[in-house]
Amino acid sequence: MSHWRSYSKTSLLMAWSVVERCMADLVERLVPDELWVLFRQVVPPTEVRRPQGGGPAAGR
């Protein structure tokens, strides 16, 4: 059995949330402001949608 399977889904999601915040912080600190200005001129802002529910337990 894989080691990660011993953790609950909630624990894994919480851990990923921490990793995601750390990566975002790292990128913001390492990328110069001038590069962000150029990036925003080329890549439009996106809206992140994460639908809730609808998993296997939803029909129970």
N, C-alpha and C positions, 0 to 999 in steps of 0.2 A: 504494500500500500504506500502511495506517495505521502511524503511528509506534509504537504500543504493540505491534504484532505482531512487531516486531523483538526483543522481550524474551522470555525463556523463561517458561513457566508458573510455574516455581519462583520466579523473580525477582519476578514480579507478585504471587504469594502472599506472599512475604516483605515486599514493599513495603506491601501492604494490611495486613499484621499490624502494621507500624510505625504506619500511619495509625490503625488501630483502637485501639492502645494510647494514642496521643497524644490521640485524641478522648475516650477514657474518662478520662484524666488531666484533661483540660480540663473535662469535665462535673463531675468530683468536686471540682475547685477552685472552680468558679463557682456550684454549687448549694449553698445553705446546708443545714447538717445538719438543721435543723427541717423543711425541705421533703422531705428524704429520709425522715424519720420518717413524715410524712403519706403519701408515695408508697408506702412499704412496707405501710401499713395498707390501701391500696386495691388495689395490684397485687402479687399473690403472686410469690415468687421463681420463676424458670424455670431449667430445666436445658437447656443448649445441647448438642445432639447433632450431631456432624459425622461421619457414617460414612466409613470409610476404604476405599479400593479400589473395585472395581466399574466402573472406567472402561473405555474401549475396549480398552486393552492387557491387561485382566484375562483375557480369553479366549484370549490368545496363548500 
